Amino acid sequence: MADPAVSAAHIWEHSYPTGVDWNAPIPVKPLTDLFDSSAARFADRPFIDFLGKRYTYRQGADMVDRVAKGLQALGVGRGSNVGLFLPNTPYSVFCYYGILKTGATVVNFNPLYAERELVKQINDSEVEIMITVDVPQCYDKLVLMLGQTCLKTIVTGRMADILPFPKSLLYPLVKRKDIAHPPADGHNLSFRALTANDGRYAPVTINPVEDVAVLQYTGGTTGVPKGAMLTHANLTANTVQSALWFYQGRPGQERMLGVLPLFHVFAMTGVMNLSIYLGAEMILLPRFEIEQVLDTIDKKKPTQFPAVPTIYTAINNYKDRAKYDLSSLAFSISGGAPLPLDVCQTFEGHTGCKLVEGYGLSESSPVATVNPIDGPVGGKVKVGSIGLPVPGTVIEIIDVEDGKTPVAQGQRGEVCISGPQVMKGYWKRPDETALTLRNGRLHTGDVGYMDEDGYIYIVDRIKDLILAGGYNVYPRNVEEAIYLHPAVNECIVLGVPDPYRGQTVKAYIKLTEGHTLTQAELCDFLRDKLSAIELPKQVEFRTELPKTMIGKLSRKALLDELAAQKAKAS
C-alpha cells in the first residue's frame, strides 16, 4: 500500500501520548531480519517457555535455521506455500520463521477446522507441505487430506520432544492412546528428521515489499474465507508500530503470556512477533484453561497478557481468583471484540494491570488503532473508543454510499485504513481485492466515527446492520446497553426476520451466575437507554453463547443456526 494520504488531517496527533511519535520511521525489511537481530542481541536470554521446557534465543535460532535447511531439502523456496496446522507450541515459532527464511510463505490453519474447511483452504492456498504434531485431533485430519487435496507431505513433531523432563518420558506412556503414529512412507516425515542437519541453509534474498510472508485466511468484509497476502514489510511494520505504541516495553526484560492461538493474526503479531522484536520471553500455553492460566501468572510472572474480552471476563468471574498473585501483569491489549468498560475496570482492579482496547483486522496485519496505555491525554475518559491510529497509520471515515468521500468529524461512515501494514491483496481474488482496496484505502466494512480528539469509535459492521421498519439499528449499540444490566454476563444481538418490520431485534443472553432476569425486566431497564425500535422484541436466555477459537462471541454461529432452522422448516 501507498503511504498514508498526506492530505489527511491528523487530528489524532495532538492526543498522542508523550513518548510516541506518529512520524516515527517504520523500517522496510524482511521479518526475518527482526528475528535475527533479536537472536543475536538476546542470544542467552529466555526465548520460549512451554509447560516448563525453556529455550534461549540462541537455541531458538538454531532450530529455525535447521527447519529452513530441512525445508530447502524438500524443495521449499520462493513461491512455495507451507501450512502450519498447530496448537501453541515451540514448533509454531520455529517453523514459522524457518519457512520465512527459505523465502516461502506461511499459511496458517486452525486445528479445529472440519474436514470440509481443510479441503477448501489447502486447495485454495496450494499447500503441498503441512507441519503438525502427533496429536490425533491434528494428524488424523491431515491424513484424510492426502489424495483428496494437493497436500503431498506431512511433517509431524512429537509432543514428547517439547516437554520438560520427566514429562517428556511420561507423556508417551500416560498419553499413548492420544498419540498418532505416522507411518514411514513417502508422505510422512518426522520433525526430528526434518531438522537433523547443521542448520546451514542457503540464504535467500527477500523483497520485503513484494514477497508475501503469510497467507492469513479471513472472512474479510464478505464472510467468504480468503487469504490476505501479508508481506514481510506489512508484518515488520505492524510489529514495529506496536512496539512504538507500547514504548514502556523493556527490551530483553518482558514476559509475554501467549494463550491466544498463534495461527490467529492477533497473536501472530501481538504475541509472537512483538515478543521477538522486544527480546521478550514467550510463555506459551496450548489453550485457555483458566486454572492453568492463573497458576502460570502466579508462578511465572508474565508482564504482558494480550487476550480477548471473554478471557478477561472469565478471570474476573473465577471464584478462586484471589488465591493467585496476578500483580506481575503491567499492561495488556484486548482485541477481537468490544471490551466492556466494567470488564476492563474489574480486571484492572484485581491485577493492577493497565488494560486497553485495540482494533484491527487480518488485512491490516492486524493492528490499526490502540488506546494509550497511560490513558487519554488531558484525562478525558473515552468510553467505548478503540483508540488512536498507531504510528504511520491514517484512519478516515468515508461516506458509506459513495465509498470515497470523507465525512465530517463526528459523523458516521465506513472506517478506512491507510498505512504500511495494509495487505498486498487477497490471494487469487483480484475482484475482491479491488473492492476492498480502493483509492489507497483499506475498506474495513465497519461503521464508525472519529471524535474531536481523533479517537475512533466502531458502531457496527455494515453487514450486521439491522433494517427494522426502515430504520437502521446497530447491534453493538443495543449490546452496550444490555451489558449495563448487572445480571448480564454475555450477549449477542442480531436481526431476525419479522413479517411486519422485515427484521426485528433479537438478543441472546448468558446471565451472570446467581442472577435472574426476564425479558420484561430487561426491556423495562432498557427503555431510557434505547429507542423503541432498538428494544429487543425477542430475548433468548442460554447457559452458554457460541465462541470462536480465540474466545470471541460468535454472531456467525447464531446466524448459521437460524439459517439451518429455516432450511429445516422449509
N, C-alpha and C positions, 0 to 999 in steps of 0.2 A: 504493500500500500504506500501511497504517497505520504509525504509529511503532512501533519495537521494543517488545515486551511489557515493561511496567515491572516485572512480577513476576519476570522472568528474573534469575538470579543471575549477574552479570557477573564471573565469577571470572577472566576474562582480563585485566581492567583492571590487576591488580597485576603483570602480566607486560609491560605496555606500556612501550616504550622512553621514556626521557626525551625530551621534545620532541614527543610525540604524545599528544593528548587525545581519549579516546573520546567525550567530550561536546562536542567542538568543534562550533560551529554549521555546518550544511550549508545553503547558500543554496537557495532555491526560485525559480529564474529560468530564462528560455529559454537554451538552449545558445548561441544566437547572441549573447547578452549577453557570454559569456565571450570569444567571438571578437572582438567589437567593442572590449572593454576592452583586450585584448592588442594589437590592431591600433593602438589609439591610444597605448598606453604604449610599445610597442616598434616604432613605425612604421618607423624606418630600420634596424632590426636584421634580420639574415638570417632568413628565414621557411622557404624550401624550397630545397634543393639537389637537382636531378635530373640526374644524369650530367654535372654541371658547369655546368648552367644554374641561376642563382640568382635568387630573388625575395625582396624585402624584405616585411615585414608590410604596408607601405603598398601595394605593388604587388599583394600577395595580396588585400587588402581591396577594391581597385579591381576585380579580376577577379571576386570573389564578388558584388559589387554589380551588375556587368554581367550575370552569369549570372542573378541574381534578376530583373532587369528584362527580360531576354530571355525567360525562362520565363513571366513575367507576360503578356508579349505573346502567348504561345501559349495563354493561358487557365489557366495553372497557379496554384493558390492553395489555400486551406484546403479539405481534402477530397480533394486530388489526391495520388496516389502516383506518384513518378517513380523509374525504375530506373537504377541505376549498374551498368554491365557493363564494368568497367575493371580493368586491372592497376594496380600502384602507379605513379601519375604525378601531376603537379600538377593535372591535370583532376579526379582523385579528390577532392582537397581543395576546389578552387574550386566544383565542382558540388555537393558535399555541403552546404556552408554556403550556397551560392546557393539551393538547393532549400529549405532550412530558413527562409531569410529571406522566402520567399513564403508561409510558413505551411503548405506542403505537407510530405509525408512522404517520406523517403529509403527506397528498397527496395534493399538490397544483393544483387547477383547474383555468383556465382562464374564467372569467364570460362571455366573448364574444364567447365562444365555441358554435358552431352549435350543433344541436341535435346528428348528426352522430358522431362528435368528443367526445361528452359527453358519449355516449353509449360505445364507444371503451375504453375510459380511465377508466370509472367506472368499467367495467367488467375486464379489464386487471389488475387494481390495487386491485380488490376485496374489494372495499369500500362498506360498509353497512350503514354507517352513514355519512351524509353530513351536513355541517353548512353553512348557508347563511343568507341573510337579506330579509326583506319584500318588496323588490323592484320587481315588476313583471318580469323585464328582467332577474332576477336571479331565483326567486322562481318558476315562471311558467315553466321554463325549467326543473327544478329538478322534479317537479310533474310528468312530462312526463316519467321520468326515473323509477318511481315506477312501478313494474310489468314487465318492459322490460329489466331491468338490475338486478344486485344483490343488488341494493340500497333498504334498508328497512326503514330507519328513516331519516327525515329531521328536523334539529334544525334551527329555524328561529329567528333571532334577529330583534327587531323593530328599524328602523332608528330614530324614535322619542326619543327613550331611550338614544341615544348617542349624542343628540343635546343639546345645552345650552338653558336655559330659556331666552326668551319666545318662541324660535324656536321649542322647544320640544312640546309646546302646539299648536302652529300654524300649524306645519307640518301635523298632521292628518286631519286638516280642509282644508288647502290650497292644499295639495297633495293627497286628498282622492282617486282620480282616479288612482293615481300612487302607491297605497299601496296594496300589496297582503294580503289576509286574509286566512291563513291556517286553515283548519277545525280541530276540536278537535277529532282526531281519533288516532288509534294506530300507524300511520305512521308519525305523526307530533308532535313536541314538541317545545314549545317556549324557547328562551334563558333565559327568566325570570324563567321558571320552572326548567330548567337545573341547574341554579345557585342558586336556593332557598335552600341553605344549609349552614352549618357553615364553609365550606372550609377545614375540617379536612380529607383530602384524605388519603388513605393508601399508605405510601411511597413504592417506587419500586426501587430495585437495578438495575442500568443500567450499562451494559458493553459498555463503550464508543467506543471501537474498533470494536465490532461486531454488536451492536444494531443500526439499521437504524433509523435515526431521521426523514428524509424526503425522499419521492419519488418525485424527480423533473423530470417531463416529458420533453423530449427534442428530437429534430430530430437527434441529435448526428452527426456522420460523414456520415450516410446513408440517412438521411432525413425521416426515419420512426420513429414516436414517440415511445419512450420507457422510462421507469422510471430509472433514475440514482439514485442508492442507496447511499445516503449521510449519513454517520454515525455521531453519536454525536462527535466523535473525529475529523472527517473531518470538521464539521462546527465550532467546537470550535477552531480548528487550524486556519481556514481561518479568523475567527473573530479576533483572536489574531495577526495573520500575518498582517492583515490590520491595526490594531491599532499600531503595531510596526512601520509600514511604515509611518503612519501619526502621528509621535511622537510629533508633535506640538499640538495634541489634548489635551484639558484641561479637566480632569475628573470632571464631575459634572457641567461643565460650557458651553458645546457646545449645539447648537440647530441645529438639522438636519431637513431640509425640505424634506419631503417624497412625491414626486409626482409620481415617478416610482411605478408601482404596486408591492405590497409586495409578490404576488404569483410568481413573476419573481425572478430568483436566484440572479440577481444583487442587487435588492432592499432588498431581504430577508437578505443577508449578509451585503451589503454596507450601508443600511439604518437601518433596524430593529436590527439585531444582533450587529452591530458595535455601534449603539446608546446606546443600553442597556449596553454593555461592558464598554462604556465610561461614563455611567450615564448621557447621554445627553437627552435633550427633543426632542421627535419626533413631528414635526409639520406635521400632515398628511392631505393631500388633496385627495379626491376620484378620481380625474382625472386631466389631464393637461388642464387647461383653462388659457390662457396667462394673461388676466387681473387679474384673481384671484391670480395667482402665483406672479405677480409683486406687487400686493397690499399686499399679505402676506409677501413678503420680506420687503417691505417698512414699514409695521406696526409691524411685529413680530420679525424682525431682526434675521433670521437664520444665522448661521456661516458657515454651510456646505450645499451643494446643489448637490448631485450626480444626474446625468442625462445622456441623450444620445445626440449626436450632433445635432439632429433636434430640440431639445428643446432650446439649446443654440442659434442655428441659428434663431429660431422664436423670441427669446428675442432681439437678435442683430437687427433684421429687423423690430421690432414693432415700429410703427410711434410715439407713445406717451411714449416711454420708458423713456425719460428724465424727465417725471413727477414723477418718482418713485425713492426713495433713495435705492440703491442696495449695499451700501457700507459696510453693516454688513457682507457680504459674505467674508470669509477669504480664504478657499481653497475647491476645489471640484474635484471629479474624473469623467471623461467622459468614458463611456464604451458602449459596444453593437455594435459599428460600428466605422470605422476610423474617427478621429477628424481632419478635415481640418485645416491647420495652420491659415488661415485667420479668421476662426470661433473662434478659440482659442484666437488669439491676439485681435480680436474685443471685445470679451466678457471680457477679462481681462482689456482692456482699458476702457470699460464702467463701470466696477464694482470694479476694484482693487482686484478682487478675483483671486487667483492663480488656474489655471485650468490645470489639467494634464490628459493624456490618460492612461488607463489601459487596460488589456486584460485578458480574462478568458473564461470559458465555464461551463455549468452546471456540467459537470463531474469533475470539479476541485473546486467546491463549492462557487464561481466561480473564485476568484482572483488568477492569476498566476504571472503576471508582472504589474508593475506600473512605471511611470516616477517619478523621485524625485520631491517633492514639491518645494524644493529650487533651482531647475534647475540642469543641469548636472555638476558633479564635474569637475573643470577645465574650466568651462564656455563654453564648446563645445555645440553648438546647435544641437540637434538630431531630425531634422525634420522627421516626419513620423514614429518615433520609438514608440513601445508600452511599452518601458521601460526596467527595470531590473527585474530579478526574485525576488519575495518577500522572506523574511527570511525563511530558511528551504526548499527552492524550487530549484530544478535543472531543467534547460531548456537545452535540447540537440537538435541539428539539425541532423536528421537522413536521410540517403540515401533513397529516395522515392522508388527505385527499389527493394532493398533487405530488407528494413524495419528494419535493425538492426545496420548498420554501421554508426557511426558519421562521418559527412563530415568535411572538413577543414573549419577553421574560414573564414567567408565571403562568403562561397558557399551556394547555396540554397538547402533546403531539407525539410523534414516534421518536424514541431515543435512538440517536445515531452516533457511531463511534468512528473517529479517525485516529490513527496512531501507528507506531512501528510494530505493535503486537497484533494487528489485524491480519487475519489469514490471507493466504495467496488466492484461495478459492476453494470450491468443492471438487473433489476428485471425480473426474469424468462426468461432471454435470455443468456444462457451460451455461445452460439456460438458467439454472438456479443460482449459479454464481453471479450472472448478470442481474438477476432480480434482487439479490442480497447486497452486492457491492455496486453502488451507483453513485456517480458524481463524487468519487473519492471517499464515500462513507459506507460503513457497515450498518445496514438497516437491521435493527435488533428484533423488530416485531413487538417491542414493549412500548406501552403508552406511559408517558411521564411528563414531568415539568422541572424547570430549574428556578430556584428562588433568587432573591436579590443578592445573595452571598455566593451564588454559584453551586449550591448544594442541589443534588439531583434526587428526585422522588419518583419511584415507579408506582403507577396507578394500577396497571394490569397488562396482561398480554392482549394484543389486538384480537387474536383468535379466541380468547377466553371471554370476550365481551358478551354480556347477556343482553339481548334485544327484547325487552318486555313492554309490549304495547306501544312500541315506537320510541321508548326511552332507552338510553344507554345505562346499563347497570354494571359497575365494575366489581367483580367478585372480591378482589382484595380489600376494597373499601368496606364491604359487608363483613368480611372475615375479621378485619381490625376491630370493628365494633363488637362483634361476638366475643372476641378474645378479652374484652373488658369485663366480661362476667366472670366472677371468681370460680364458678363451677366448671368452666370450660378449660379443658386441657389441650385439645387439638380440634381444629375444624377445617373443613374444605367446603367451599361454596361454588356451585356451578349452575348453569342454566339447564332446565329440563323442559320438554315440550308441554305446551299449555294450549288447549283448544281456543281460548279466548284471547290471550295475550301473545300467542306464538311461542314465547318462552316465559318461564317464571323462575323465581329464585328458590333453590333447594340447598339446605345446609346439612352436612354430615358432621356429627359432633361426637367426640370422645370426652367424657366427663372426668374431672379430677377425682381421684379416689376419695370416697367418703362423702361425695356431694351428689345431690339430686337436682333435676331440672326438668320442667315440662316445656312443650312448645309455647303454650300460652304465657308462662312465666318469662321465657326468653323474649317473646315479642313485646311484652309489657316493658321489659328492661330496655329494649332497642328503640322504642317509639320516639324518644327525644334525641336519638343518635342517627337515625336513618330516615329517609323519606318513605312514604307509604309504598312506593313502587319497589324500594330496596328491601323491605321487610321480607324475610323468608316465608314463603307460602307453604313450604314443606320442610320438615325437620326430621332427620333420622338419627337416632342415637345408636352408637355402636361401641362395642368394647375395645375395638382397635380400628384404626384407619390405615389404608394401604400406604406403603412407603417404597421408595426406590432403594437401590443397593446402597446408596450413601446416606439413607435415612431421611430424605426429603419426602414430605407428604406428596402423594401421587394423585393428582387430579385425573391424569390419563387413565389410571386403573379403574377409577369410578366411571369414567365415560365409557371405557371398554365394557364394563359390567352392564351399564344401561343399554349399550348397543346390543349386547348378547341377549338381554331380556327382551328387547324389542324384536330381534330376529326370531327368537323362540315363540313369541306371541303371534307373529305373523305366519 
